[in-house]
Amino acid sequence: MGDSLRNPSAPRHEGVPTPVFLARYDLGPGVVVTVTENSAAVKEITVTAENGHQDSPLLQWGIVGDQGEWKVPAEELWPDGTALYQRDESGLGAVRTRMKSLRDGIHSAKIYLPVQAERIAFVLHHPETGYDNNRGSNYTVPFNSVRFLESTDSHYRVRVEEVTYYPPVFDFLLSRFPHTMALRLTAQLPPQLGEQIRAWIESGGPDSTDLVHMLPRQAGNLLILEGSFLPPQPGLYQWRIVLGLGRQQFVIEQGERQILAPLSHERWTQGPLSIEIAEGLFLGNLAAVADPQFLEEKVGGNTDSCCQVAVVNAAAERDPRPALFRLETRRRTPFVYRQFPFTDFSHNPLNKEELWRAVKWIHEQRKKGAVFVHCHAGIGRSASLIVAYLRLFLHPEESYDQAVGRVKEAAGREGHVIFPHVGLPETLHELQQDEGCQRELAALLSREGYECVAEPVGGVKAVSLIGGYEVGQEWTLRKGAEIVVQARVEYEGAEPCGVLVHTNLSGKSEEIVMRRVGRGVYRAEVKATREGNDFWLTVSATTRRHDHDVKRKWIGGNIFFRVS
């Protein structure tokens, strides 16, 4: 990425003087540091301390290294009145600079450092009171983490209220997926200066560098600037967010991100994914939204006409808007976007009210064009919204299992899997039984009334093996052998439809539906098709075929097999 900042052109206003801004750090009671860069690309650092005493304190300081160690600056950088305090053979240590008295009880020192310097640390030694080391943590100035800018005449200010990342935790980051950053600013500037605020993201990784302009929008008294960088391949990337004011530039934050390679067995990790579930209704992943040309071609259709594409984001921790709206597509497809924030991982139930708002919005947008529903992977939250829409709006005459089956079948054709969230069938049942929702559904569907198929009511109490197999046993099989698995299920209410054998005897994990052969008795045949020593089998049961795993009753362990 390099050390020098790039300089995207700033708006010019003839005859309007642009003030000089300083980065200001308020480090503690009476301790202020300001930083700016002069025309020679040198950092000018001013440390001001107010202690209420006449005698000037000593500024004991050093350049901070990568591991937090203090380094003695090159001697030609020492200000007047500076002397070596301590230095070892490797150059670690500090210098002391006598601060100058400005007025009663206020003292100051100026330091000049190369523009590449990233941090300094210091303590103050007051003749009357001794050391002030910021309560044991030292005073540290990170030049690449600016939060407050002030003009030299103190008339104008810009404050970085918050830096937000989507996702906020950098633990599973993939190439071709958007990594979004947002600045939230408050500014005291005249209009002509406010127009000169801009920001961008610089990034660099394996054989690539990029600069992404952050898009501005106003939210009350906040100016929000957002941008997404798209790492094209796996590897380690460096990035920084730069804020521009007139001709000046300030690094707001910087860091590194390790970008992972796609997983061969996970289709959603391999780039943009779009699956048509019903006419004009699509399920996909976050990478697809970051590629608007892909959305135009796969979702908007292949005609030359401009069909609206509505994007539904079901992920609370992801925000692909800057990537979606960063450029015009070939046919200039109009995109509309809305986020319905749900928590990741299928063991978290979806909020009923938010789900109801989401499916109604999907229904309204389908009248205007295509709808693309995504979360991060397109597996849990977005799949749950699609299932909910099918069950409530498109096919209320079909059961929850049938709705899930439709989505699973379409996803399977693309090598993709889905896992709807726990509690979804119960939430849909509550909505369908609510009289207010029934009236609204009837009105939205232009029907006199709303009818839907009833869901099975009941529950599985216990499941156990019968016919010779027991949990914990080890068996030896010949390759090609077929075994018969039988289970007894105790239940109340509706007969269970989700009695499954879970096994890897075929060489991959799979679920086999057991068929009913008597009241509460189920059977399935399983074939051993691979040789090896690490095969297993277990059985579970739920009322519905596609109930969430946390609703399942299990036999309590595995049976183990060696196949030769």
ZITA-V287393 format. One record per residue. N is the residue number from 1. RES is the residue in three letters. PHI is phi in degrees with one decimal (* if undefined). Layout:
N & RES & PHI
N & RES & PHI
This chain:
1 & MET & *
2 & GLY & 86.1
3 & ASP & -93.1
4 & SER & -83.0
5 & LEU & -79.0
6 & ARG & -79.2
7 & ASN & -135.9
8 & PRO & -56.8
9 & SER & -62.3
10 & ALA & -95.8
11 & PRO & -61.2
12 & ARG & -111.3
13 & HIS & -125.9
14 & GLU & -60.2
15 & GLY & 81.8
16 & VAL & -101.5
17 & PRO & -69.7
18 & THR & -100.9
19 & PRO & -68.5
20 & VAL & -89.7
21 & PHE & -107.3
22 & LEU & -115.3
23 & ALA & -78.5
24 & ARG & -117.3
25 & TYR & -122.4
26 & ASP & -93.2
27 & LEU & -92.3
28 & GLY & 171.8
29 & PRO & -55.6
30 & GLY & 79.1
31 & VAL & -116.2
32 & VAL & -130.8
33 & VAL & -123.5
34 & THR & -119.8
35 & VAL & -137.0
36 & THR & -145.9
37 & GLU & -114.0
38 & ASN & -90.1
39 & SER & -64.5
40 & ALA & -90.4
41 & ALA & 57.9
42 & VAL & -116.1
43 & LYS & -76.0
44 & GLU & -106.5
45 & ILE & -114.6
46 & THR & -115.4
47 & VAL & -105.0
48 & THR & -120.6
49 & ALA & -130.6
50 & GLU & -114.0
51 & ASN & -122.4
52 & GLY & 77.4
53 & HIS & -113.9
54 & GLN & -76.1
55 & ASP & -72.8
56 & SER & -75.7
57 & PRO & -79.6
58 & LEU & -93.6
59 & LEU & -97.3
60 & GLN & -100.9
61 & TRP & -144.1
62 & GLY & -160.2
63 & ILE & -82.6
64 & VAL & -88.2
65 & GLY & -86.8
66 & ASP & -62.3
67 & GLN & -98.6
68 & GLY & 86.0
69 & GLU & -78.4
70 & TRP & -88.4
71 & LYS & -119.8
72 & VAL & -73.4
73 & PRO & -68.1
74 & ALA & -56.8
75 & GLU & -61.1
76 & GLU & -68.6
77 & LEU & -93.4
78 & TRP & -69.6
79 & PRO & -69.7
80 & ASP & -57.6
81 & GLY & 81.1
82 & THR & -106.4
83 & ALA & -139.1
84 & LEU & -66.3
85 & TYR & -97.4
86 & GLN & -162.3
87 & ARG & -155.1
88 & ASP & -99.5
89 & GLU & -63.9
90 & SER & -89.9
91 & GLY & 89.5
92 & LEU & -79.3
93 & GLY & 153.2
94 & ALA & -154.1
95 & VAL & -121.8
96 & ARG & -121.4
97 & THR & -121.5
98 & ARG & -73.6
99 & MET & -77.2
100 & LYS & -99.7
101 & SER & -81.4
102 & LEU & -90.9
103 & ARG & -159.9
104 & ASP & -51.1
105 & GLY & 76.5
106 & ILE & -120.0
107 & HIS & -132.2
108 & SER & -147.9
109 & ALA & -143.8
110 & LYS & -110.9
111 & ILE & -126.2
112 & TYR & -118.4
113 & LEU & -131.3
114 & PRO & -61.7
115 & VAL & -62.3
116 & GLN & -74.8
117 & ALA & -59.3
118 & GLU & -104.7
119 & ARG & -153.7
120 & ILE & -125.5
121 & ALA & -133.5
122 & PHE & -156.0
123 & VAL & -131.0
124 & LEU & -114.1
125 & HIS & -117.6
126 & HIS & -93.8
127 & PRO & -56.0
128 & GLU & -83.4
129 & THR & -115.8
130 & GLY & 86.5
131 & TYR & -78.4
132 & ASP & -116.5
133 & ASN & -111.4
134 & ASN & 57.3
135 & ARG & 59.2
136 & GLY & 93.5
137 & SER & -108.1
138 & ASN & 63.0
139 & TYR & -90.6
140 & THR & -125.4
141 & VAL & -118.5
142 & PRO & -86.9
143 & PHE & -63.5
144 & ASN & -99.3
145 & SER & -148.4
146 & VAL & -84.0
147 & ARG & -124.0
148 & PHE & -144.5
149 & LEU & -119.1
150 & GLU & -139.8
151 & SER & -69.9
152 & THR & -62.2
153 & ASP & -91.9
154 & SER & 65.4
155 & HIS & -83.7
156 & TYR & -123.5
157 & ARG & -142.6
158 & VAL & -134.0
159 & ARG & -118.8
160 & VAL & -84.6
161 & GLU & -76.6
162 & GLU & -163.1
163 & VAL & -116.0
164 & THR & -119.1
165 & TYR & -120.7
166 & TYR & -127.5
167 & PRO & -78.9
168 & PRO & -76.3
169 & VAL & -113.2
170 & PHE & -92.3
171 & ASP & -112.2
172 & PHE & -147.2
173 & LEU & -108.4
174 & LEU & -115.5
175 & SER & -67.0
176 & ARG & 72.9
177 & PHE & -101.7
178 & PRO & -75.3
179 & HIS & -116.7
180 & THR & -97.1
181 & MET & -130.1
182 & ALA & -136.2
183 & LEU & -106.7
184 & ARG & -115.5
185 & LEU & -119.1
186 & THR & -118.5
187 & ALA & -139.8
188 & GLN & -109.9
189 & LEU & -140.4
190 & PRO & -68.3
191 & PRO & -52.1
192 & GLN & -66.2
193 & LEU & -82.0
194 & GLY & -59.3
195 & GLU & -69.1
196 & GLN & -93.3
197 & ILE & -77.7
198 & ARG & -149.4
199 & ALA & -149.7
200 & TRP & -152.6
201 & ILE & -112.8
202 & GLU & -100.6
203 & SER & -141.0
204 & GLY & -149.7
205 & GLY & -149.1
206 & PRO & -58.6
207 & ASP & 58.9
208 & SER & -153.6
209 & THR & -135.4
210 & ASP & -152.9
211 & LEU & -134.2
212 & VAL & -118.2
213 & HIS & -72.7
214 & MET & -88.3
215 & LEU & -83.9
216 & PRO & -91.0
217 & ARG & -152.9
218 & GLN & -100.0
219 & ALA & -134.7
220 & GLY & 66.1
221 & ASN & -90.7
222 & LEU & -97.4
223 & LEU & -99.9
224 & ILE & -109.5
225 & LEU & -118.2
226 & GLU & -131.0
227 & GLY & -154.9
228 & SER & -129.5
229 & PHE & -104.5
230 & LEU & -117.5
231 & PRO & -63.5
232 & PRO & -75.4
233 & GLN & -153.8
234 & PRO & -65.5
235 & GLY & 137.2
236 & LEU & -92.3
237 & TYR & -118.1
238 & GLN & -103.1
239 & TRP & -144.9
240 & ARG & -154.1
241 & ILE & -100.4
242 & VAL & -117.3
243 & LEU & -106.4
244 & GLY & -107.9
245 & LEU & -127.3
246 & GLY & 61.0
247 & ARG & -95.0
248 & GLN & -93.0
249 & GLN & -135.6
250 & PHE & -135.8
251 & VAL & -80.9
252 & ILE & -86.2
253 & GLU & -163.2
254 & GLN & -149.7
255 & GLY & -179.9
256 & GLU & -128.7
257 & ARG & -138.1
258 & GLN & -91.3
259 & ILE & -97.1
260 & LEU & -88.9
261 & ALA & -79.8
262 & PRO & -59.6
263 & LEU & -96.1
264 & SER & -63.1
265 & HIS & -98.4
266 & GLU & -122.7
267 & ARG & -57.4
268 & TRP & -67.0
269 & THR & -81.5
270 & GLN & -96.1
271 & GLY & 122.7
272 & PRO & -56.6
273 & LEU & -135.2
274 & SER & -140.8
275 & ILE & -126.7
276 & GLU & -82.1
277 & ILE & -93.6
278 & ALA & -143.8
279 & GLU & -58.1
280 & GLY & 76.2
281 & LEU & -123.6
282 & PHE & -125.1
283 & LEU & -115.1
284 & GLY & -164.9
285 & ASN & -114.1
286 & LEU & -65.8
287 & ALA & -60.6
288 & ALA & -65.2
289 & VAL & -70.1
290 & ALA & -76.6
291 & ASP & -124.0
292 & PRO & -59.8
293 & GLN & -66.7
294 & PHE & -61.3
295 & LEU & -62.0
296 & GLU & -59.8
297 & GLU & -76.7
298 & LYS & -86.8
299 & VAL & -108.5
300 & GLY & -74.8
301 & GLY & 98.2
302 & ASN & -102.4
303 & THR & -83.9
304 & ASP & -82.9
305 & SER & -74.7
306 & CYS & -91.4
307 & CYS & -98.6
308 & GLN & -61.3
309 & VAL & -121.0
310 & ALA & -94.3
311 & VAL & -107.4
312 & VAL & -108.9
313 & ASN & -99.1
314 & ALA & -96.6
315 & ALA & -101.2
316 & ALA & -70.8
317 & GLU & -100.1
318 & ARG & -123.9
319 & ASP & -144.0
320 & PRO & -89.9
321 & ARG & -52.9
322 & PRO & -59.7
323 & ALA & -73.1
324 & LEU & -66.4
325 & PHE & -102.3
326 & ARG & -76.3
327 & LEU & -152.0
328 & GLU & -83.0
329 & THR & -85.7
330 & ARG & -59.1
331 & ARG & -95.5
332 & ARG & 56.4
333 & THR & -59.4
334 & PRO & -78.6
335 & PHE & -103.5
336 & VAL & -120.7
337 & TYR & -139.0
338 & ARG & -151.2
339 & GLN & -106.0
340 & PHE & -120.5
341 & PRO & -76.2
342 & PHE & -118.1
343 & THR & -80.8
344 & ASP & -68.9
345 & PHE & 79.5
346 & SER & -71.1
347 & HIS & -79.0
348 & ASN & -95.8
349 & PRO & -64.1
350 & LEU & -83.9
351 & ASN & -60.8
352 & LYS & -63.1
353 & GLU & -64.5
354 & GLU & -67.9
355 & LEU & -62.5
356 & TRP & -62.0
357 & ARG & -63.0
358 & ALA & -65.8
359 & VAL & -69.4
360 & LYS & -67.1
361 & TRP & -65.7
362 & ILE & -57.4
363 & HIS & -61.5
364 & GLU & -64.9
365 & GLN & -73.2
366 & ARG & -65.1
367 & LYS & -70.6
368 & LYS & -106.1
369 & GLY & 163.9
370 & ALA & -86.7
371 & VAL & -127.4
372 & PHE & -116.6
373 & VAL & -109.7
374 & HIS & -142.0
375 & CYS & -130.5
376 & HIS & -93.7
377 & ALA & -96.3
378 & GLY & 78.1
379 & ILE & -109.9
380 & GLY & -105.9
381 & ARG & -66.6
382 & SER & -68.1
383 & ALA & -62.4
384 & SER & -63.1
385 & LEU & -64.9
386 & ILE & -63.3
387 & VAL & -59.6
388 & ALA & -62.2
389 & TYR & -64.5
390 & LEU & -60.8
391 & ARG & -69.1
392 & LEU & -85.8
393 & PHE & -111.4
394 & LEU & -81.5
395 & HIS & -137.8
396 & PRO & -67.2
397 & GLU & -79.7
398 & GLU & -107.5
399 & SER & -79.3
400 & TYR & -58.6
401 & ASP & -58.8
402 & GLN & -67.7
403 & ALA & -63.7
404 & VAL & -63.0
405 & GLY & -59.2
406 & ARG & -59.3
407 & VAL & -69.6
408 & LYS & -60.3
409 & GLU & -63.9
410 & ALA & -63.7
411 & ALA & -65.4
412 & GLY & -60.8
413 & ARG & -64.1
414 & GLU & -102.0
415 & GLY & 72.2
416 & HIS & -112.9
417 & VAL & -126.2
418 & ILE & -132.1
419 & PHE & -141.1
420 & PRO & -58.5
421 & HIS & -74.8
422 & VAL & -61.9
423 & GLY & 82.6
424 & LEU & -62.5
425 & PRO & -60.4
426 & GLU & -66.6
427 & THR & -63.6
428 & LEU & -65.6
429 & HIS & -62.4
430 & GLU & -61.8
431 & LEU & -65.6
432 & GLN & -71.2
433 & GLN & -93.6
434 & ASP & -76.5
435 & GLU & -63.2
436 & GLY & -63.9
437 & CYS & -65.8
438 & GLN & -61.3
439 & ARG & -63.9
440 & GLU & -67.6
441 & LEU & -63.3
442 & ALA & -61.1
443 & ALA & -66.1
444 & LEU & -65.5
445 & LEU & -93.2
446 & SER & 56.1
447 & ARG & -122.6
448 & GLU & -70.9
449 & GLY & -149.1
450 & TYR & -120.4
451 & GLU & -127.9
452 & CYS & -147.2
453 & VAL & -71.3
454 & ALA & -75.3
455 & GLU & -88.8
456 & PRO & -64.2
457 & VAL & -116.0
458 & GLY & 164.0
459 & GLY & -166.2
460 & VAL & -88.2
461 & LYS & -95.4
462 & ALA & -164.4
463 & VAL & -140.0
464 & SER & -146.2
465 & LEU & -83.0
466 & ILE & -135.4
467 & GLY & 94.6
468 & GLY & 117.1
469 & TYR & -84.7
470 & GLU & -136.3
471 & VAL & -60.7
472 & GLY & 92.5
473 & GLN & -68.4
474 & GLU & -117.7
475 & TRP & -126.6
476 & THR & -114.0
477 & LEU & -124.3
478 & ARG & -87.1
479 & LYS & -56.7
480 & GLY & 93.8
481 & ALA & -68.6
482 & GLU & -115.1
483 & ILE & -113.0
484 & VAL & -106.6
485 & VAL & -110.4
486 & GLN & -126.4
487 & ALA & -141.0
488 & ARG & -108.7
489 & VAL & -119.7
490 & GLU & -96.2
491 & TYR & -148.3
492 & GLU & -129.9
493 & GLY & 79.9
494 & ALA & -63.8
495 & GLU & -65.2
496 & PRO & -62.2
497 & CYS & -107.8
498 & GLY & -112.4
499 & VAL & -92.4
500 & LEU & -129.6
501 & VAL & -94.1
502 & HIS & -110.2
503 & THR & -158.5
504 & ASN & -123.0
505 & LEU & -64.4
506 & SER & -86.8
507 & GLY & 101.9
508 & LYS & -144.0
509 & SER & -67.8
510 & GLU & -150.3
511 & GLU & -116.2
512 & ILE & -119.5
513 & VAL & -73.8
514 & MET & -86.9
515 & ARG & -97.2
516 & ARG & -77.8
517 & VAL & -120.8
518 & GLY & 179.8
519 & ARG & -63.6
520 & GLY & 74.1
521 & VAL & -116.8
522 & TYR & -132.3
523 & ARG & -144.8
524 & ALA & -151.9
525 & GLU & -106.0
526 & VAL & -129.1
527 & LYS & -109.2
528 & ALA & -87.8
529 & THR & -108.6
530 & ARG & -130.0
531 & GLU & -88.7
532 & GLY & 156.7
533 & ASN & -115.4
534 & ASP & -116.7
535 & PHE & -103.0
536 & TRP & -146.9
537 & LEU & -155.4
538 & THR & -147.1
539 & VAL & -135.3
540 & SER & -139.6
541 & ALA & -150.3
542 & THR & -141.3
543 & THR & -65.2
544 & ARG & -95.3
545 & ARG & -64.3
546 & HIS & -113.0
547 & ASP & -63.6
548 & HIS & -65.5
549 & ASP & -58.7
550 & VAL & -68.3
551 & LYS & -86.8
552 & ARG & -78.7
553 & LYS & -98.2
554 & TRP & -117.0
555 & ILE & -76.0
556 & GLY & 104.4
557 & GLY & 163.8
558 & ASN & -115.7
559 & ILE & -103.1
560 & PHE & -114.2
561 & PHE & -136.3
562 & ARG & -116.1
563 & VAL & -119.8
564 & SER & -130.7
